Amino acid sequence: MIAISEWLPSLAASLTFLALGLCKVYGWRKGGVGGGGKPAVCRLQGRCPGWSKEFSFGFMIFLLCIELLNPGLFFFVLSKHG
């Protein structure tokens, strides 16, 4: 049986980055801009006002790529233990 310490960190990181990435995608579609002095939800969904749209889009893609790599690691660990 696979130890929980082998698969739980990968799954937790994957779900965290998935949630952040999806918040950014939702904010990108709404056109939200975050920044200081706004509620936490607006800051999570919006792009940083000091960042360009291209950099903000790249950051969103980066979060989603991390989210996709972690399940790959999770399934690799599962397949290694048979």
N, C-alpha and C positions, 0 to 999 in steps of 0.2 A: 504494500500500500504506500502511496506517495505521502510524504510528510507535508503537513499543512504549511510549513515554513518554506517549501519549495514553490508552491503555486499561489498562495495568498498574496504575497507582495506584488507579484506581476498582475494579478487580477485587480487588486486595489488601485495600483497605479493606472492601469488601463481604464477603469471606470472613472477615476478622477479626471484624467485628461480627456476622456470622452465627454464628460459633463462640461468641462471648461471649453472644449472645442465647439460643442453644440451651442453653448451660450454665446460664443463669439459669432458663430454662423447666424444665429437668430438676430443678434444685434447688428450684424453686417447687413442683413436683409432689411431690417427696420431703419437703418441709417443712424443708429444711435452713436452718440459721442459720450464717452465717460469723462473722468477727470476728478480732481479733488473737489470736495464739497457736495458731491452728489451721493445719492443712496448707493449702497453696496450693489444692488441689482443693476443699476445703471452702469456702475464701474465694471462689473463682470461682463455685461453685454456689449458695452460700447468700446469703441477704439480710443486709444489715447489721443487727446487733442494735439499733442506735440509730435505724433508720428504721422508719416505720410500714409495715404491709403494703401499704397503698395506694400509698405513695411507691415502695416496692420494685417493685410491679407496674408502676407508671408508668415506672420506669427500664428495666425489662425490655421494655416496649412501645417505648420510645424506641430502644433498641439494635436491635430488630427493624425499626423504621421506617427507621433509617439503612441497615440492610442491604438493605431493599427499594428505597431511593432510588438507591443506587449502581449496581445493575444497570441501572436506567433510564437513568442517565447513560452507562453503558457502551454500551447499545444505541443511544442517541442519537448518540454519537460514531461508532459503526459505520454508522448510516444516513446520517450527514452525508457520509461518505467513499464512500458508494455501493456 
